[in-house]
């Protein structure tokens, strides 16, 4: 293992615990480098290269530029070109709010190397106040397409040694090296550098209010149609019998287009010829309006999204003052049109750009939209993800699994660019547009919960998919074994990461508990399935578990 560190004019190379000798030329170069270290701009995670802000400062011969993704249209990425100028070429970026390793010690990224040969990739983290040693992780990769991965800094090493460290705290500078300790040229694409920016995924970033009080939710812990007290089916097409954006479906209130079962709500897009109000279309789906509206707070929606070319799922909000025929709120408050009412897109995805989810804002100032933020997910069709909005008087923040992907914050707020001072309501729908494949049959969005929080005391259920009787499991936080009270009523368990990835599955029939001692510290969701349950009960219960 080799490592490299620079702090102003301090330089050290370590290769298999031996000191690497450098020439005077390299020392002079690094003296020059030390003079520019403080000149780098600061930005926040995620680094997705969609903005010119996401620019790296190069050293050692590396050249950096922001380019169009060679494999994924409509996406910008970072291109790092090694020129074989020195053994340790690289680039760094300063992160304003830092990489917080207290709750999650993973830093996520995506890599692409067109040549397809094996290459070394290293990430080094530095603290601005020198209160902790610089740390790094290095691995080799071989990929001729985009590859998403992560570095776990609970298994990091200290720069300048081979000593391991369980890294915690906040690190402000990210330095990357391709082919460290090698005089090797090449081109390397990088995208979607993500990590936690706060120690609690339900706290807000940058001093926004503490939206911890649960004020409205649908946990979908029932069966049948969506609760009428919570949801309104919007079926009247407001555009002369059709929907805007060239959508090809009718929205219906039929139970096969929207229903609740097994603890989740399904919104199903189907290929079927259907006539409504003398208009015949070839697809049906559902569009739900929440009968709850609010000003400021946090929205969390845990969901799987549908797949398919032309399929367009959305989790979003509109102002209750919109003048739109057929929506729940327009009956009483139809005062303005779109986009003057304001639109907040918490999550949108288009089937022609697989695995990409994005957030956006629409206002009178930018009729079509504003700059959007987004990220690629490994498998949003089969894995649950939590899509979140934090709406304060100052800004709109968008998150996927507590990782910020976009911020909307006009410097000067006007009625045209900031209509977000009045109530908004939540919409859930799946549309279809012209890119749909001829052989498309059906696809669904599956929603585990919808929750809205406002200012107040933290709720114990913020991160849990479902929650009930939290005293049934102990201890929590846990180091080794999760013990379960009244275990005879439960037959199996599933433990998942907050992303939805399953990490442990087991039988509880003859068990004394769940062994988690080998898991990485962090937040997990625990599902217990019941042996016996009544018609009014859900067959499973959920808990939030913290692994120390």
N, C-alpha and C positions, 0 to 999 in steps of 0.2 A: 504494500500500500504506500502510496506517495501522497503528500499534501503540500500545500503552498499557502502562505499567508502574507498579506501586506497591510500595515497600518501606518499611514503616512510614510516614513522612510524606513520603518522596520521591515525587514525581509527575512523569511526563513523558509528553507526547503528541507523536507524530511523525506527520505527514501529508505524504507525498511530500517528506520531508527538511526540512520547515518546522515551526517551533515553533507548537503550538496554544495559544492564549491561553485561560486559564480564569478564571472569576470567583472572588471571595473566598468566595462561598458554597460552591463546590466544594472550595476549599482547606480550609475548616472541616470539611466532610463527610469529607474524606480524612484529616484529623487525627484525627477520631473513628474512622475505619476503622483507622488505624494502631494505635489502642489495643486493638482487638479481634483483630488478626492472630494474636497468639500464643495466643489462646483456643481456636482450632480443634482438635478432636480429631484423633488420628492413626490411620490404618488402613492396610491393605495392599491392593495390587492382587490380583486384579481388583476394580474397583468395579462391582458388578452390582446394587446397590440392594436386594438381598434381605435385608439387615440394616439396622437403624436406625443402625449405625455409619457407614454410607455417607451421611453428611450433609454438605452444603456450607454454607459461610458466605457469605451474600449481601452485596452492596454495590451502591451506585448506583441502587437501586430494584428490582433483580431479586428475585423471590420463588422459593424452592426448596421443593419437597415431594416426598416419596416416594409414588408412586401405583401403582395397578394398570395394567398395560399395556393401552391401549385396543384393540390389535389381537391380542395374544397372550395367551390365558388362562393363569392360574396363573403369572404373571410380574410382578415389580415393577420399575419403572423410575423414573428421576428426571425430574421436570417442572420446567423453568425458565421462569418467566413474566416477560417484560419489561414494565415499566410505563411506559416512556418517562420515567423519572425523571432520567436523565442520558444523555449521549452514550455513556458506557462503563459500562453495567450488566454485572454479572457475578457470579461466585461462585468460591470456591476451596476446596480440600481439601488437607490435609497427609497425605502417604503415609509411613508409618513406615519402611519399608525402601527407599523411593525408587523412582524410575523409572531403571533402569540402561540407559544407552545404549552401553555398551562392546561388547556382542555384537550386539544388535539395536537399531537406532535408530528403530524404528517403534513408535508408540503407536496401538493399535487402538481403535475405538469403533463404536457404532451410533447412528443418528440417525433421528428421525421428526418431521415437521412437518405437522400435519393440514391446514393451509391450502394446502399444495402449491405455494406461491410460492417464488421464489429467496430464499435467506437466507445471510448470512455467519456462519461459525463459526470461532473462533480458540481455540487452546490455547497457553497460555504456561507455561513451566517455569522454576522458580527453585531455586537451590541455597541451603541454609540457612546455609552459611558464607561466602557471597558470593565464593567462589573463582573463579567463572566468571560471565559476564554472563547476565542473563535472556534467554531465547530464545523464539521463537514461530513458529507457522505459521498462516496464515489462508487459507481457501478459501471459495468459494461452493458451495452445494448446492441442489438442487431435488428434493424427494422427497415423495410423498404416502403412502408406505409405509416400512417399516423399511429403512434403507440402511446396510450395513456397509462401513467404509472404514478408512483409516489415514493418519497423518501421518508422513512420513519426516524425522526430525530431522538426518539428514546434509545436508539442504538447508534448514536452519532459518535464521532471521534474528535478529540481535541487536536486542533491544528498544531503542528510541530511535534506531535508525538503519536503513538499508537494507542493511547489511553482512551477507553470508551467512556461515554458520559450519557446519562439520562437527562437530556437537555430540557430545561424549563425556562420561562421568562419570555421577554419580548426582544426580538432581534430586528434591527432597523435596516441593515444592509444585506442584500443578496448578491453574491458573486458567483458567476458560473464559469466553468472551464470545460471545453471540449478537447479531448486528447491531451490532458495535463501531463507534463513531463515528457512530451514527445514533440519533435520538430516535424509536424505533419500538417499539411494543408487539407482543406475540405470545407464543405458547406453543410450547415446543420440548422434545421428549422425548429423553432420552439414556440409553444403556445400555451395559454391557459395555466399560468402559474397561480395556484390558489392555496390558501391556508386560512386558518381562523384568525380574525382580526380582533376578537375579544375573547375573554376566558369563558364566557357563557354565551352560547349561541342565541339565546333569547334576549340578551341585552342589546341595546342599540349602540351604534357607532357614533363617536364624536360628540358626546354630550347631549344626545337627543333624550327626551323624557323616558322614564322607566315604564314602558308599557307591559306591565306584568299581571294586571287584573283581567281575568277572563270575563268578558261581558256578553258574548254570544257564541254559540257553537252548534254544530250538528255533527254528532259522532257516528251517525248511521248505525246505531245499535238496535235496529228494528228491521222489519221485512215488509216488502210491498212497495207502494209508490212513495216518492219523497214526501216528507211531512208537509202538508198543506199550510200549516202555520209558519213554516220556514221558507217555503219556496213557491214561486209563481212560474208556471210554464208560459213562456212567451211564444205564441203560435201565429199571431197576426203579422204577416210580412209588411213592413212599413214602406217599401219602395214599389208601390203600384203592384202589389201581389207577389213581389220577389224580395229577396234580401240583397243588401249592398255587397260590394266587392266581387260580384259575379258568382256568388255562392249557388250551388246546384241542388241544395236540399230544402225540403220543408221541415220546419220544427214542429213537433207534435207533443201531445200530452199522453201518448200511448205508453203503456207500461213496458212494452218491449223496446222502447227508446230510452227510458229512464226508470230505473228501479233500484231498490235496496235489498241486498242479501249478503249473508256471511260477513256483516260488519262493514261493508263498503257500499257506496252508491256507484252505479254504472250508468254512463251516458253512452249510448250505442248509436253509431252511424251505420245505417244499413242501405244496401242497394235494393230499392223496391219502388215501383211506380206508385205515386200517391198524389191525390188531387185534394186541394184545399182552396176554397174561395175562387173556384173556376180556374185555378192554376195547377197544371200537372207537371211534376218533376220526378226525377228518377232516383232520388235518395231521401231518406228520412233521418232525423236526429232529434235532439232536445236542446233547448236553451232555457236555463233556469235563472230567474231573478231572485235574489234574497229579499225577503220581506223585512229585513233588518238593514238600517242605514246608520252611518256613523261619520263623524269628523275627527280625524287624527287617531292613530293607534297602530297596532300591528296585526296583520293578517297572515296566518299560517294555513296552508293547504297541502296536505300530504296526498300524493297521487301518483299513479302510473298513467302514462299518456298513450294514445293510440298510434299505431304505425300505418303507413301506406302512402304512396305517392298521391299528392293532392289533398291529404287529410290535414285539417287545420284545427287542433284543439286550442282552447284559450281559457285562462283564469284571469278575470279582469274586473274593473269597476267603472261605473259611469255616475255622473252627478244625478241626483234625484230630480233636478230641475230640467232634465232633458224633455223636449217636446217630441215624443216618439209614440206613435199609436201602438197599442198592444203591450207595452211594458207595464210592470206593476205600478211604478211610481208616476208615470206620465198621466195617470188618471186625475191626479190632484195637483201636480206641480209642473205642468207642461208650459214652461216659461221661455226656454231657450232651445236652440238647436245644437247639433253636433258640429264642430268639436268645442263650442263655447262652454258646454257643460263640464268639459274635462273628462279625459279617458286615461285610466291607469292600467296598463297591461302588465300584470304580475308575471304571467307566463304565456308565451305563445310558441308554437312549434309548427313547422311545415314539413310534410312528408318528403318533399323533394330535397330537403337538406337534412339527412338522417342524423339523429342524436343531438341536434342543436336546439337549445331552448333559449329564448330571449325575453327581454323586458323592454318596454317603451312607454312613452307618454305622448298624448295627443292634446293639443291646445289650439286656440284661435291663432296664436302667434306662428305656429308651424302646422299648417292644415294637415299635411300628410303625416307628420310625426316629427320627432326630434331624434337626436343620436340615441342609439339603442345599445344596450349591453347584453351579452349572452355568453354561453359556454356550451361546450360539447360534453355530454354525459356518456358513460360507458354503455348503459342499456336502460334508458328511461322507460322502455316499453314493458320490461319485466321487473324492474326494480322501482321501489317507491323512492320518491324524493320530496323534500319539503320546500315548497315555493312560498316565499315570504315577501311581504311589503311592510316597510316601516314608514309611516306617514306622519310627519311632524309639521309644525308651522313653518319650519325653515327649509325642509328638503324631503325628497322621496328617495328611499334606499331600497334596493332590490337584492334578494338573497336566494341562493339555492343551497339547501343543507347548511344554512348559517354562514355561507361564504358569499360575500358581497360581489355582485356581478355588474352593478350599474348604480349610478347616483344622478338624480336630476335636481339641480339647485341653481336656478337663475340668479346671477349676481344682483340684478335689479328686478324685483317682482312687480308685475303689472296685472291688470285684470285679464289681459290677453294671454300671458305666459304662465300665470299662476291662478287658475280658477279654483284651486284646491283649498278653499276656506269654508266650504259648505259640504253637506252630507253627500256621501257616495254609497252606492249599493253594489253588491257582488254579483257577477255573472259567471256561469259555468256553461260551456257549450262545446260542441264538436261540429265544425263545418266541413264542407268539401268544395274544392275549386277545380278548375278545368284540367289540371295536370293528373287527375285521377286515372289509374290504370283501368283498362277495359275489363280485366278479370277481377276487379275489386268486389268483395262480397260484404264484409262488415269489419268494424274495428271499434274498440271502446276505450273510453277514459274511465279509470277506476279510482274513486276518491275515498280515502280512509277517514278523513275528517276535514272540516272547515272551522277555524277558530279565529275569533277577533278579541284582541286584548287592548285595553286602554290604561291610562295612568292608575296606579294602585299597587298594592302589595303583590309580590310574586306568587304565582300559582304553582302548586307542586306538580301540575300535569303539563307544563309547557312543552316539554320535549317528547312526552310519551305518546305513541300512537293511540292508545286508549289508557284509561286509568280507573282503578277502583280498589278500595280496601288496601292502601299502601302498606299497612302493617302485616300483611300476609307473608311478605318476604323480608329477610334480614340476614346479615347486616347490609346496610346500604348507605354509604359506599362499602364495597366489598374488596378483599384482597385475594381470597382463595375459594371459599365455598359459599354459594347462595343457598340459604336454608328456606324452606317453604312450609308454612303452617297449614294444617289440614290437608296434607299432601294426597290423601286417599281420594279426594274429589277431582284430582287432575291426573291425566294420563300421559301427556307429552309436553315438551317445551321447544321453543325456537328462540334463539338469541340472535339479534341482527345488529349490525352497525346502523348509525343514523341514516346512512345512504340507502338502507334497505337490504344490503348484502347479508345473507345468512352466514353465521360463523360457527354456531353450535346447534345441533338438533339431537334430541334424545327422548328416552322413555322415562317416565317418572314412577312407573308401577312399583319397582323395587329400589328406588333411589332414596338416598338420604339428603340429597341436594345436588347442586349443579357446580361442577368444578370449573372455575374460570381463571385459575392461577397462571395459565400460560397465555392469556389474552393480553393484548396491548392495552395499557391504561387509556381510559376515555369513557365516552357515553355510549350505552347500548340500550336497545329495546328488547324486553323479555315478554314473550307471548306464552301463556299457559292455556292448554285446551282442557275443557271440563269433560268429566265422564258422564255426568248427569246434568241436565238443564231443562227448565220449563220452556213453554212456547213463548213466554215473554222475556226470557233471558238470552243473552248472547252466549254462544258456545265457547268463547274464549275471553280471557282477561289479559290486560297489558300493564306493564310497569316500566318505569325508567330506572335503569341501573347504572351506577357509576363504578367503574373498575379502577381501583387505586393503583 
